[in-house]
């Protein structure tokens, strides 16, 4: 059960990062924890994971900004 929940959490993290609504991994971790993903803090305790989420967030925000300019 825990593994399936972790997979669901990673999918949600990706969706949140891609939405452009979040500044970075810390905001996503907080959102996931508020949604009941209690292991988010543990699973995000990795610099590579954090950087990846931050990069996706930045890219999504830039795409949103570019779309709003046109």
CHARMM-style PDB file with segment names, atoms N, HN, CA, C and O in Angstrom:
ATOM      1  N   UNK     1       0.821  -1.199   0.000  1.00  0.00      PROA
ATOM      2  CA  UNK     1       0.000   0.000   0.000  1.00  0.00      PROA
ATOM      3  C   UNK     1       0.859   1.255   0.000  1.00  0.00      PROA
ATOM      4  O   UNK     1       0.564   2.203  -0.726  1.00  0.00      PROA
ATOM      5  N   UNK     2       1.911   1.274   0.798  1.00  0.00      PROA
ATOM      6  HN  UNK     2       2.150   0.503   1.388  1.00  0.00      PROA
ATOM      7  CA  UNK     2       2.756   2.458   0.915  1.00  0.00      PROA
ATOM      8  C   UNK     2       3.420   2.799  -0.423  1.00  0.00      PROA
ATOM      9  O   UNK     2       3.514   3.970  -0.789  1.00  0.00      PROA
ATOM     10  N   UNK     3       3.872   1.793  -1.139  1.00  0.00      PROA
ATOM     11  HN  UNK     3       3.796   0.841  -0.842  1.00  0.00      PROA
ATOM     12  CA  UNK     3       4.526   2.038  -2.431  1.00  0.00      PROA
ATOM     13  C   UNK     3       3.552   2.661  -3.422  1.00  0.00      PROA
ATOM     14  O   UNK     3       3.911   3.596  -4.139  1.00  0.00      PROA
ATOM     15  N   UNK     4       2.334   2.156  -3.469  1.00  0.00      PROA
ATOM     16  HN  UNK     4       2.043   1.397  -2.887  1.00  0.00      PROA
ATOM     17  CA  UNK     4       1.330   2.709  -4.378  1.00  0.00      PROA
ATOM     18  C   UNK     4       1.019   4.160  -4.026  1.00  0.00      PROA
ATOM     19  O   UNK     4       0.837   5.002  -4.905  1.00  0.00      PROA
ATOM     20  N   UNK     5       0.965   4.429  -2.751  1.00  0.00      PROA
ATOM     21  HN  UNK     5       1.113   3.745  -2.037  1.00  0.00      PROA
ATOM     22  CA  UNK     5       0.704   5.801  -2.291  1.00  0.00      PROA
ATOM     23  C   UNK     5       1.873   6.718  -2.661  1.00  0.00      PROA
ATOM     24  O   UNK     5       1.668   7.870  -3.042  1.00  0.00      PROA
ATOM     25  N   UNK     6       3.087   6.205  -2.548  1.00  0.00      PROA
ATOM     26  HN  UNK     6       3.253   5.269  -2.239  1.00  0.00      PROA
ATOM     27  CA  UNK     6       4.262   6.991  -2.931  1.00  0.00      PROA
ATOM     28  C   UNK     6       4.244   7.306  -4.425  1.00  0.00      PROA
ATOM     29  O   UNK     6       4.560   8.426  -4.828  1.00  0.00      PROA
ATOM     30  N   UNK     7       3.879   6.332  -5.239  1.00  0.00      PROA
ATOM     31  HN  UNK     7       3.623   5.422  -4.912  1.00  0.00      PROA
ATOM     32  CA  UNK     7       3.795   6.554  -6.686  1.00  0.00      PROA
ATOM     33  C   UNK     7       2.759   7.630  -6.980  1.00  0.00      PROA
ATOM     34  O   UNK     7       2.997   8.521  -7.796  1.00  0.00      PROA
ATOM     35  N   UNK     8       1.619   7.549  -6.321  1.00  0.00      PROA
ATOM     36  HN  UNK     8       1.425   6.825  -5.658  1.00  0.00      PROA
ATOM     37  CA  UNK     8       0.583   8.564  -6.496  1.00  0.00      PROA
ATOM     38  C   UNK     8       1.104   9.941  -6.083  1.00  0.00      PROA
ATOM     39  O   UNK     8       0.826  10.940  -6.746  1.00  0.00      PROA
ATOM     40  N   UNK     9       1.856   9.986  -4.991  1.00  0.00      PROA
ATOM     41  HN  UNK     9       2.082   9.174  -4.453  1.00  0.00      PROA
ATOM     42  CA  UNK     9       2.409  11.253  -4.527  1.00  0.00      PROA
ATOM     43  C   UNK     9       3.358  11.844  -5.561  1.00  0.00      PROA
ATOM     44  O   UNK     9       3.304  13.043  -5.832  1.00  0.00      PROA
ATOM     45  N   UNK    10       4.237  11.011  -6.150  1.00  0.00      PROA
ATOM     46  HN  UNK    10       4.281  10.036  -5.930  1.00  0.00      PROA
ATOM     47  CA  UNK    10       5.175  11.508  -7.160  1.00  0.00      PROA
ATOM     48  C   UNK    10       4.430  12.048  -8.369  1.00  0.00      PROA
ATOM     49  O   UNK    10       4.818  13.070  -8.936  1.00  0.00      PROA
ATOM     50  N   UNK    11       3.368  11.373  -8.765  1.00  0.00      PROA
ATOM     51  HN  UNK    11       3.052  10.543  -8.305  1.00  0.00      PROA
ATOM     52  CA  UNK    11       2.566  11.863  -9.900  1.00  0.00      PROA
ATOM     53  C   UNK    11       1.948  13.216  -9.580  1.00  0.00      PROA
ATOM     54  O   UNK    11       1.966  14.132 -10.402  1.00  0.00      PROA
ATOM     55  N   UNK    12       1.406  13.329  -8.385  1.00  0.00      PROA
ATOM     56  HN  UNK    12       1.392  12.585  -7.717  1.00  0.00      PROA
ATOM     57  CA  UNK    12       0.817  14.601  -7.961  1.00  0.00      PROA
ATOM     58  C   UNK    12       1.877  15.697  -7.906  1.00  0.00      PROA
ATOM     59  O   UNK    12       1.619  16.830  -8.312  1.00  0.00      PROA
ATOM     60  N   UNK    13       3.057  15.371  -7.410  1.00  0.00      PROA
ATOM     61  HN  UNK    13       3.266  14.450  -7.081  1.00  0.00      PROA
ATOM     62  CA  UNK    13       4.143  16.354  -7.343  1.00  0.00      PROA
ATOM     63  C   UNK    13       4.477  16.865  -8.744  1.00  0.00      PROA
ATOM     64  O   UNK    13       4.677  18.064  -8.940  1.00  0.00      PROA
ATOM     65  N   UNK    14       4.536  15.969  -9.698  1.00  0.00      PROA
ATOM     66  HN  UNK    14       4.373  14.995  -9.538  1.00  0.00      PROA
ATOM     67  CA  UNK    14       4.812  16.369 -11.078  1.00  0.00      PROA
ATOM     68  C   UNK    14       3.732  17.264 -11.644  1.00  0.00      PROA
ATOM     69  O   UNK    14       4.031  18.247 -12.322  1.00  0.00      PROA
ATOM     70  N   UNK    15       2.481  16.934 -11.375  1.00  0.00      PROA
ATOM     71  HN  UNK    15       2.239  16.135 -10.824  1.00  0.00      PROA
ATOM     72  CA  UNK    15       1.367  17.764 -11.845  1.00  0.00      PROA
ATOM     73  C   UNK    15       1.416  19.151 -11.224  1.00  0.00      PROA
ATOM     74  O   UNK    15       1.220  20.157 -11.906  1.00  0.00      PROA
ATOM     75  N   UNK    16       1.680  19.194  -9.924  1.00  0.00      PROA
ATOM     76  HN  UNK    16       1.839  18.377  -9.370  1.00  0.00      PROA
ATOM     77  CA  UNK    16       1.744  20.483  -9.240  1.00  0.00      PROA
ATOM     78  C   UNK    16       2.894  21.323  -9.789  1.00  0.00      PROA
ATOM     79  O   UNK    16       2.724  22.515 -10.044  1.00  0.00      PROA
ATOM     80  N   UNK    17       4.048  20.716  -9.970  1.00  0.00      PROA
ATOM     81  HN  UNK    17       4.186  19.748  -9.762  1.00  0.00      PROA
ATOM     82  CA  UNK    17       5.202  21.447 -10.497  1.00  0.00      PROA
ATOM     83  C   UNK    17       4.918  21.970 -11.902  1.00  0.00      PROA
ATOM     84  O   UNK    17       5.286  23.097 -12.232  1.00  0.00      PROA
ATOM     85  N   UNK    18       4.273  21.166 -12.717  1.00  0.00      PROA
ATOM     86  HN  UNK    18       3.974  20.250 -12.449  1.00  0.00      PROA
ATOM     87  CA  UNK    18       3.978  21.542 -14.099  1.00  0.00      PROA
ATOM     88  C   UNK    18       2.872  22.577 -14.221  1.00  0.00      PROA
ATOM     89  O   UNK    18       2.700  23.185 -15.277  1.00  0.00      PROA
ATOM     90  N   UNK    19       2.131  22.779 -13.158  1.00  0.00      PROA
ATOM     91  HN  UNK    19       2.270  22.285 -12.299  1.00  0.00      PROA
ATOM     92  CA  UNK    19       1.010  23.724 -13.207  1.00  0.00      PROA
ATOM     93  C   UNK    19       1.462  25.174 -13.273  1.00  0.00      PROA
ATOM     94  O   UNK    19       0.727  26.031 -13.764  1.00  0.00      PROA
ATOM     95  N   UNK    20       2.660  25.455 -12.787  1.00  0.00      PROA
ATOM     96  HN  UNK    20       3.257  24.759 -12.389  1.00  0.00      PROA
ATOM     97  CA  UNK    20       3.129  26.833 -12.733  1.00  0.00      PROA
ATOM     98  C   UNK    20       2.607  27.603 -11.539  1.00  0.00      PROA
ATOM     99  O   UNK    20       2.869  28.798 -11.407  1.00  0.00      PROA
ATOM    100  N   UNK    21       1.875  26.934 -10.674  1.00  0.00      PROA
ATOM    101  HN  UNK    21       1.662  25.963 -10.782  1.00  0.00      PROA
ATOM    102  CA  UNK    21       1.276  27.584  -9.501  1.00  0.00      PROA
ATOM    103  C   UNK    21       2.176  27.566  -8.275  1.00  0.00      PROA
ATOM    104  O   UNK    21       1.842  28.175  -7.259  1.00  0.00      PROA
ATOM    105  N   UNK    22       3.304  26.882  -8.351  1.00  0.00      PROA
ATOM    106  HN  UNK    22       3.575  26.387  -9.176  1.00  0.00      PROA
ATOM    107  CA  UNK    22       4.153  26.693  -7.178  1.00  0.00      PROA
ATOM    108  C   UNK    22       5.557  27.202  -7.458  1.00  0.00      PROA
ATOM    109  O   UNK    22       6.091  27.028  -8.553  1.00  0.00      PROA
ATOM    110  N   UNK    23       6.148  27.837  -6.445  1.00  0.00      PROA
ATOM    111  HN  UNK    23       5.715  27.978  -5.555  1.00  0.00      PROA
ATOM    112  CA  UNK    23       7.486  28.414  -6.569  1.00  0.00      PROA
ATOM    113  C   UNK    23       8.577  27.348  -6.612  1.00  0.00      PROA
ATOM    114  O   UNK    23       9.614  27.548  -7.245  1.00  0.00      PROA
ATOM    115  N   UNK    24       8.351  26.221  -5.945  1.00  0.00      PROA
ATOM    116  HN  UNK    24       7.509  26.058  -5.431  1.00  0.00      PROA
ATOM    117  CA  UNK    24       9.383  25.197  -5.905  1.00  0.00      PROA
ATOM    118  C   UNK    24       8.982  24.020  -5.051  1.00  0.00      PROA
ATOM    119  O   UNK    24       7.827  23.880  -4.649  1.00  0.00      PROA
ATOM    120  N   UNK    25       9.973  23.165  -4.778  1.00  0.00      PROA
ATOM    121  HN  UNK    25      10.911  23.279  -5.104  1.00  0.00      PROA
ATOM    122  CA  UNK    25       9.715  21.903  -4.096  1.00  0.00      PROA
ATOM    123  C   UNK    25       9.107  22.083  -2.715  1.00  0.00      PROA
ATOM    124  O   UNK    25       8.270  21.279  -2.305  1.00  0.00      PROA
ATOM    125  N   UNK    26       9.508  23.120  -1.989  1.00  0.00      PROA
ATOM    126  HN  UNK    26      10.188  23.774  -2.321  1.00  0.00      PROA
ATOM    127  CA  UNK    26       9.013  23.291  -0.627  1.00  0.00      PROA
ATOM    128  C   UNK    26       7.513  23.570  -0.616  1.00  0.00      PROA
ATOM    129  O   UNK    26       6.788  23.046   0.229  1.00  0.00      PROA
ATOM    130  N   UNK    27       7.052  24.385  -1.542  1.00  0.00      PROA
ATOM    131  HN  UNK    27       7.641  24.811  -2.229  1.00  0.00      PROA
ATOM    132  CA  UNK    27       5.619  24.666  -1.646  1.00  0.00      PROA
ATOM    133  C   UNK    27       4.849  23.406  -2.049  1.00  0.00      PROA
ATOM    134  O   UNK    27       3.737  23.172  -1.576  1.00  0.00      PROA
ATOM    135  N   UNK    28       5.442  22.610  -2.913  1.00  0.00      PROA
ATOM    136  HN  UNK    28       6.345  22.800  -3.297  1.00  0.00      PROA
ATOM    137  CA  UNK    28       4.802  21.360  -3.336  1.00  0.00      PROA
ATOM    138  C   UNK    28       4.755  20.375  -2.177  1.00  0.00      PROA
ATOM    139  O   UNK    28       3.740  19.716  -1.956  1.00  0.00      PROA
ATOM    140  N   UNK    29       5.847  20.277  -1.443  1.00  0.00      PROA
ATOM    141  HN  UNK    29       6.672  20.813  -1.623  1.00  0.00      PROA
ATOM    142  CA  UNK    29       5.851  19.391  -0.273  1.00  0.00      PROA
ATOM    143  C   UNK    29       4.742  19.784   0.697  1.00  0.00      PROA
ATOM    144  O   UNK    29       4.008  18.930   1.195  1.00  0.00      PROA
ATOM    145  N   UNK    30       4.629  21.064   0.956  1.00  0.00      PROA
ATOM    146  HN  UNK    30       5.225  21.757   0.552  1.00  0.00      PROA
ATOM    147  CA  UNK    30       3.603  21.552   1.880  1.00  0.00      PROA
ATOM    148  C   UNK    30       2.203  21.219   1.373  1.00  0.00      PROA
ATOM    149  O   UNK    30       1.347  20.783   2.143  1.00  0.00      PROA
ATOM    150  N   UNK    31       1.973  21.422   0.087  1.00  0.00      PROA
ATOM    151  HN  UNK    31       2.668  21.775  -0.539  1.00  0.00      PROA
ATOM    152  CA  UNK    31       0.668  21.119  -0.503  1.00  0.00      PROA
ATOM    153  C   UNK    31       0.362  19.626  -0.400  1.00  0.00      PROA
ATOM    154  O   UNK    31      -0.751  19.241  -0.041  1.00  0.00      PROA
ATOM    155  N   UNK    32       1.327  18.805  -0.709  1.00  0.00      PROA
ATOM    156  HN  UNK    32       2.231  19.117  -1.001  1.00  0.00      PROA
ATOM    157  CA  UNK    32       1.107  17.359  -0.635  1.00  0.00      PROA
ATOM    158  C   UNK    32       0.828  16.912   0.798  1.00  0.00      PROA
ATOM    159  O   UNK    32      -0.038  16.069   1.032  1.00  0.00      PROA
ATOM    160  N   UNK    33       1.547  17.467   1.738  1.00  0.00      PROA
ATOM    161  HN  UNK    33       2.251  18.152   1.549  1.00  0.00      PROA
ATOM    162  CA  UNK    33       1.304  17.115   3.144  1.00  0.00      PROA
ATOM    163  C   UNK    33      -0.105  17.536   3.556  1.00  0.00      PROA
ATOM    164  O   UNK    33      -0.770  16.825   4.310  1.00  0.00      PROA
ATOM    165  N   UNK    34      -0.561  18.682   3.068  1.00  0.00      PROA
ATOM    166  HN  UNK    34      -0.021  19.260   2.455  1.00  0.00      PROA
ATOM    167  CA  UNK    34      -1.916  19.126   3.403  1.00  0.00      PROA
ATOM    168  C   UNK    34      -2.970  18.222   2.768  1.00  0.00      PROA
ATOM    169  O   UNK    34      -4.110  18.170   3.230  1.00  0.00      PROA
ATOM    170  N   UNK    35      -2.588  17.515   1.716  1.00  0.00      PROA
ATOM    171  HN  UNK    35      -1.662  17.557   1.340  1.00  0.00      PROA
ATOM    172  CA  UNK    35      -3.489  16.568   1.049  1.00  0.00      PROA
ATOM    173  C   UNK    35      -3.386  15.161   1.628  1.00  0.00      PROA
ATOM    174  O   UNK    35      -3.995  14.225   1.111  1.00  0.00      PROA
ATOM    175  N   UNK    36      -2.619  15.018   2.694  1.00  0.00      PROA
ATOM    176  HN  UNK    36      -2.124  15.779   3.114  1.00  0.00      PROA
ATOM    177  CA  UNK    36      -2.543  13.731   3.376  1.00  0.00      PROA
ATOM    178  C   UNK    36      -1.362  12.856   3.007  1.00  0.00      PROA
ATOM    179  O   UNK    36      -1.292  11.704   3.434  1.00  0.00      PROA
ATOM    180  N   UNK    37      -0.432  13.379   2.222  1.00  0.00      PROA
ATOM    181  HN  UNK    37      -0.489  14.315   1.875  1.00  0.00      PROA
ATOM    182  CA  UNK    37       0.765  12.616   1.868  1.00  0.00      PROA
ATOM    183  C   UNK    37       1.824  12.854   2.941  1.00  0.00      PROA
ATOM    184  O   UNK    37       2.722  13.678   2.769  1.00  0.00      PROA
ATOM    185  N   UNK    38       1.710  12.140   4.023  1.00  0.00      PROA
ATOM    186  HN  UNK    38       0.980  11.471   4.162  1.00  0.00      PROA
ATOM    187  CA  UNK    38       2.579  12.363   5.180  1.00  0.00      PROA
ATOM    188  C   UNK    38       4.048  12.035   4.901  1.00  0.00      PROA
ATOM    189  O   UNK    38       4.929  12.536   5.598  1.00  0.00      PROA
ATOM    190  N   UNK    39       4.320  11.213   3.905  1.00  0.00      PROA
ATOM    191  HN  UNK    39       3.604  10.805   3.339  1.00  0.00      PROA
ATOM    192  CA  UNK    39       5.706  10.841   3.589  1.00  0.00      PROA
ATOM    193  C   UNK    39       6.396  11.839   2.661  1.00  0.00      PROA
ATOM    194  O   UNK    39       7.554  11.636   2.294  1.00  0.00      PROA
ATOM    195  N   UNK    40       5.713  12.899   2.280  1.00  0.00      PROA
ATOM    196  HN  UNK    40       4.772  13.063   2.578  1.00  0.00      PROA
ATOM    197  CA  UNK    40       6.302  13.872   1.355  1.00  0.00      PROA
ATOM    198  C   UNK    40       7.611  14.429   1.893  1.00  0.00      PROA
ATOM    199  O   UNK    40       8.583  14.553   1.148  1.00  0.00      PROA
ATOM    200  N   UNK    41       7.648  14.764   3.162  1.00  0.00      PROA
ATOM    201  HN  UNK    41       6.859  14.664   3.768  1.00  0.00      PROA
ATOM    202  CA  UNK    41       8.877  15.326   3.743  1.00  0.00      PROA
ATOM    203  C   UNK    41      10.037  14.343   3.613  1.00  0.00      PROA
ATOM    204  O   UNK    41      11.148  14.735   3.255  1.00  0.00      PROA
ATOM    205  N   UNK    42       9.786  13.097   3.896  1.00  0.00      PROA
ATOM    206  HN  UNK    42       8.884  12.779   4.186  1.00  0.00      PROA
ATOM    207  CA  UNK    42      10.825  12.073   3.807  1.00  0.00      PROA
ATOM    208  C   UNK    42      11.272  11.851   2.358  1.00  0.00      PROA
ATOM    209  O   UNK    42      12.469  11.774   2.079  1.00  0.00      PROA
ATOM    210  N   UNK    43      10.329  11.751   1.460  1.00  0.00      PROA
ATOM    211  HN  UNK    43       9.357  11.814   1.687  1.00  0.00      PROA
ATOM    212  CA  UNK    43      10.662  11.442   0.078  1.00  0.00      PROA
ATOM    213  C   UNK    43      11.297  12.621  -0.653  1.00  0.00      PROA
ATOM    214  O   UNK    43      12.008  12.425  -1.639  1.00  0.00      PROA
ATOM    215  N   UNK    44      11.051  13.838  -0.183  1.00  0.00      PROA
ATOM    216  HN  UNK    44      10.474  13.997   0.617  1.00  0.00      PROA
ATOM    217  CA  UNK    44      11.665  15.016  -0.804  1.00  0.00      PROA
ATOM    218  C   UNK    44      13.001  15.355  -0.157  1.00  0.00      PROA
ATOM    219  O   UNK    44      13.590  16.388  -0.474  1.00  0.00      PROA
ATOM    220  N   UNK    45      13.485  14.519   0.728  1.00  0.00      PROA
ATOM    221  HN  UNK    45      13.006  13.679   0.986  1.00  0.00      PROA
ATOM    222  CA  UNK    45      14.757  14.756   1.400  1.00  0.00      PROA
ATOM    223  C   UNK    45      15.906  14.277   0.512  1.00  0.00      PROA
ATOM    224  O   UNK    45      16.686  13.404   0.891  1.00  0.00      PROA
ATOM    225  N   UNK    46      15.988  14.870  -0.677  1.00  0.00      PROA
ATOM    226  HN  UNK    46      15.354  15.580  -0.985  1.00  0.00      PROA
ATOM    227  CA  UNK    46      16.975  14.473  -1.670  1.00  0.00      PROA
ATOM    228  C   UNK    46      17.238  15.684  -2.567  1.00  0.00      PROA
ATOM    229  O   UNK    46      16.309  16.217  -3.175  1.00  0.00      PROA
ATOM    230  N   UNK    47      18.476  16.112  -2.651  1.00  0.00      PROA
ATOM    231  HN  UNK    47      19.230  15.680  -2.157  1.00  0.00      PROA
ATOM    232  CA  UNK    47      18.807  17.313  -3.422  1.00  0.00      PROA
ATOM    233  C   UNK    47      18.454  17.194  -4.897  1.00  0.00      PROA
ATOM    234  O   UNK    47      18.021  18.172  -5.506  1.00  0.00      PROA
ATOM    235  N   UNK    48      18.631  16.023  -5.478  1.00  0.00      PROA
ATOM    236  HN  UNK    48      18.983  15.228  -4.984  1.00  0.00      PROA
ATOM    237  CA  UNK    48      18.301  15.845  -6.901  1.00  0.00      PROA
ATOM    238  C   UNK    48      16.803  15.982  -7.141  1.00  0.00      PROA
ATOM    239  O   UNK    48      16.377  16.612  -8.108  1.00  0.00      PROA
ATOM    240  N   UNK    49      16.017  15.395  -6.265  1.00  0.00      PROA
ATOM    241  HN  UNK    49      16.364  14.883  -5.480  1.00  0.00      PROA
ATOM    242  CA  UNK    49      14.561  15.496  -6.385  1.00  0.00      PROA
ATOM    243  C   UNK    49      14.137  16.953  -6.249  1.00  0.00      PROA
ATOM    244  O   UNK    49      13.314  17.444  -7.022  1.00  0.00      PROA
ATOM    245  N   UNK    50      14.696  17.631  -5.275  1.00  0.00      PROA
ATOM    246  HN  UNK    50      15.364  17.232  -4.647  1.00  0.00      PROA
ATOM    247  CA  UNK    50      14.357  19.037  -5.056  1.00  0.00      PROA
ATOM    248  C   UNK    50      14.719  19.888  -6.267  1.00  0.00      PROA
ATOM    249  O   UNK    50      13.930  20.728  -6.699  1.00  0.00      PROA
ATOM    250  N   UNK    51      15.901  19.673  -6.810  1.00  0.00      PROA
ATOM    251  HN  UNK    51      16.542  18.991  -6.460  1.00  0.00      PROA
ATOM    252  CA  UNK    51      16.328  20.447  -7.979  1.00  0.00      PROA
ATOM    253  C   UNK    51      15.429  20.172  -9.171  1.00  0.00      PROA
ATOM    254  O   UNK    51      15.055  21.097  -9.892  1.00  0.00      PROA
ATOM    255  N   UNK    52      15.083  18.927  -9.382  1.00  0.00      PROA
ATOM    256  HN  UNK    52      15.387  18.176  -8.797  1.00  0.00      PROA
ATOM    257  CA  UNK    52      14.206  18.565 -10.504  1.00  0.00      PROA
ATOM    258  C   UNK    52      12.860  19.271 -10.379  1.00  0.00      PROA
ATOM    259  O   UNK    52      12.369  19.853 -11.347  1.00  0.00      PROA
ATOM    260  N   UNK    53      12.265  19.222  -9.192  1.00  0.00      PROA
ATOM    261  HN  UNK    53      12.663  18.749  -8.406  1.00  0.00      PROA
ATOM    262  CA  UNK    53      10.980  19.893  -8.998  1.00  0.00      PROA
ATOM    263  C   UNK    53      11.113  21.401  -9.176  1.00  0.00      PROA
ATOM    264  O   UNK    53      10.254  22.030  -9.795  1.00  0.00      PROA
ATOM    265  N   UNK    54      12.179  21.983  -8.640  1.00  0.00      PROA
ATOM    266  HN  UNK    54      12.876  21.472  -8.137  1.00  0.00      PROA
ATOM    267  CA  UNK    54      12.401  23.422  -8.815  1.00  0.00      PROA
ATOM    268  C   UNK    54      12.526  23.779 -10.294  1.00  0.00      PROA
ATOM    269  O   UNK    54      11.975  24.785 -10.739  1.00  0.00      PROA
ATOM    270  N   UNK    55      13.244  22.963 -11.049  1.00  0.00      PROA
ATOM    271  HN  UNK    55      13.692  22.146 -10.687  1.00  0.00      PROA
ATOM    272  CA  UNK    55      13.413  23.215 -12.483  1.00  0.00      PROA
ATOM    273  C   UNK    55      12.081  23.137 -13.222  1.00  0.00      PROA
ATOM    274  O   UNK    55      11.796  23.971 -14.081  1.00  0.00      PROA
ATOM    275  N   UNK    56      11.276  22.147 -12.894  1.00  0.00      PROA
ATOM    276  HN  UNK    56      11.508  21.469 -12.196  1.00  0.00      PROA
ATOM    277  CA  UNK    56       9.969  22.003 -13.543  1.00  0.00      PROA
ATOM    278  C   UNK    56       9.079  23.195 -13.187  1.00  0.00      PROA
ATOM    279  O   UNK    56       8.377  23.725 -14.048  1.00  0.00      PROA
ATOM    280  N   UNK    57       9.107  23.610 -11.935  1.00  0.00      PROA
ATOM    281  HN  UNK    57       9.677  23.179 -11.235  1.00  0.00      PROA
ATOM    282  CA  UNK    57       8.319  24.774 -11.509  1.00  0.00      PROA
ATOM    283  C   UNK    57       8.729  26.027 -12.277  1.00  0.00      PROA
ATOM    284  O   UNK    57       7.875  26.756 -12.782  1.00  0.00      PROA
ATOM    285  N   UNK    58      10.024  26.274 -12.365  1.00  0.00      PROA
ATOM    286  HN  UNK    58      10.717  25.681 -11.955  1.00  0.00      PROA
ATOM    287  CA  UNK    58      10.524  27.464 -13.068  1.00  0.00      PROA
ATOM    288  C   UNK    58      10.128  27.445 -14.536  1.00  0.00      PROA
ATOM    289  O   UNK    58       9.696  28.457 -15.087  1.00  0.00      PROA
ATOM    290  N   UNK    59      10.280  26.284 -15.160  1.00  0.00      PROA
ATOM    291  HN  UNK    59      10.630  25.462 -14.712  1.00  0.00      PROA
ATOM    292  CA  UNK    59       9.922  26.153 -16.572  1.00  0.00      PROA
ATOM    293  C   UNK    59       8.433  26.421 -16.783  1.00  0.00      PROA
ATOM    294  O   UNK    59       8.051  27.125 -17.717  1.00  0.00      PROA
ATOM    295  N   UNK    60       7.606  25.865 -15.925  1.00  0.00      PROA
ATOM    296  HN  UNK    60       7.916  25.293 -15.166  1.00  0.00      PROA
ATOM    297  CA  UNK    60       6.159  26.052 -16.049  1.00  0.00      PROA
ATOM    298  C   UNK    60       5.780  27.513 -15.828  1.00  0.00      PROA
ATOM    299  O   UNK    60       4.914  28.040 -16.527  1.00  0.00      PROA
ATOM    300  N   UNK    61       6.411  28.160 -14.876  1.00  0.00      PROA
ATOM    301  HN  UNK    61       7.114  27.732 -14.308  1.00  0.00      PROA
ATOM    302  CA  UNK    61       6.127  29.571 -14.630  1.00  0.00      PROA
ATOM    303  C   UNK    61       6.581  30.433 -15.805  1.00  0.00      PROA
ATOM    304  O   UNK    61       5.898  31.389 -16.172  1.00  0.00      PROA
ATOM    305  N   UNK    62       7.720  30.105 -16.392  1.00  0.00      PROA
ATOM    306  HN  UNK    62       8.275  29.329 -16.094  1.00  0.00      PROA
ATOM    307  CA  UNK    62       8.204  30.857 -17.554  1.00  0.00      PROA
ATOM    308  C   UNK    62       7.267  30.678 -18.742  1.00  0.00      PROA
ATOM    309  O   UNK    62       6.979  31.637 -19.457  1.00  0.00      PROA
ATOM    310  N   UNK    63       6.795  29.461 -18.954  1.00  0.00      PROA
ATOM    311  HN  UNK    63       7.030  28.681 -18.373  1.00  0.00      PROA
ATOM    312  CA  UNK    63       5.860  29.206 -20.051  1.00  0.00      PROA
ATOM    313  C   UNK    63       4.568  29.981 -19.844  1.00  0.00      PROA
ATOM    314  O   UNK    63       4.000  30.513 -20.797  1.00  0.00      PROA
ATOM    315  N   UNK    64       4.110  30.044 -18.620  1.00  0.00      PROA
ATOM    316  HN  UNK    64       4.571  29.611 -17.845  1.00  0.00      PROA
ATOM    317  CA  UNK    64       2.895  30.794 -18.313  1.00  0.00      PROA
ATOM    318  C   UNK    64       3.119  32.284 -18.579  1.00  0.00      PROA
ATOM    319  O   UNK    64       2.270  32.949 -19.173  1.00  0.00      PROA
ATOM    320  N   UNK    65       4.259  32.798 -18.138  1.00  0.00      PROA
ATOM    321  HN  UNK    65       4.948  32.258 -17.656  1.00  0.00      PROA
ATOM    322  CA  UNK    65       4.572  34.216 -18.350  1.00  0.00      PROA
ATOM    323  C   UNK    65       4.667  34.527 -19.843  1.00  0.00      PROA
ATOM    324  O   UNK    65       4.160  35.552 -20.298  1.00  0.00      PROA
ATOM    325  N   UNK    66       5.313  33.648 -20.601  1.00  0.00      PROA
ATOM    326  HN  UNK    66       5.725  32.815 -20.232  1.00  0.00      PROA
ATOM    327  CA  UNK    66       5.433  33.849 -22.044  1.00  0.00      PROA
ATOM    328  C   UNK    66       4.067  33.828 -22.714  1.00  0.00      PROA
ATOM    329  O   UNK    66       3.807  34.632 -23.609  1.00  0.00      PROA
ATOM    330  N   UNK    67       3.201  32.932 -22.298  1.00  0.00      PROA
ATOM    331  HN  UNK    67       3.412  32.279 -21.570  1.00  0.00      PROA
ATOM    332  CA  UNK    67       1.860  32.833 -22.876  1.00  0.00      PROA
ATOM    333  C   UNK    67       1.028  34.073 -22.559  1.00  0.00      PROA
ATOM    334  O   UNK    67       0.213  34.499 -23.377  1.00  0.00      PROA
ATOM    335  N   UNK    68       1.226  34.644 -21.397  1.00  0.00      PROA
ATOM    336  HN  UNK    68       1.888  34.298 -20.732  1.00  0.00      PROA
ATOM    337  CA  UNK    68       0.473  35.835 -21.005  1.00  0.00      PROA
ATOM    338  C   UNK    68       0.937  37.078 -21.750  1.00  0.00      PROA
ATOM    339  O   UNK    68       0.190  38.052 -21.844  1.00  0.00      PROA
ATOM    340  N   UNK    69       2.151  37.063 -22.280  1.00  0.00      PROA
ATOM    341  HN  UNK    69       2.758  36.272 -22.204  1.00  0.00      PROA
ATOM    342  CA  UNK    69       2.676  38.211 -23.026  1.00  0.00      PROA
ATOM    343  C   UNK    69       2.126  38.276 -24.438  1.00  0.00      PROA
ATOM    344  O   UNK    69       2.123  39.341 -25.056  1.00  0.00      PROA
ATOM    345  N   UNK    70       1.666  37.158 -24.947  1.00  0.00      PROA
ATOM    346  HN  UNK    70       1.668  36.293 -24.445  1.00  0.00      PROA
ATOM    347  CA  UNK    70       1.195  37.147 -26.335  1.00  0.00      PROA
ATOM    348  C   UNK    70      -0.275  37.354 -26.440  1.00  0.00      PROA
ATOM    349  OT1 UNK    70      -0.819  37.371 -27.544  1.00  0.00      PROA
TER     350      UNK     70
END
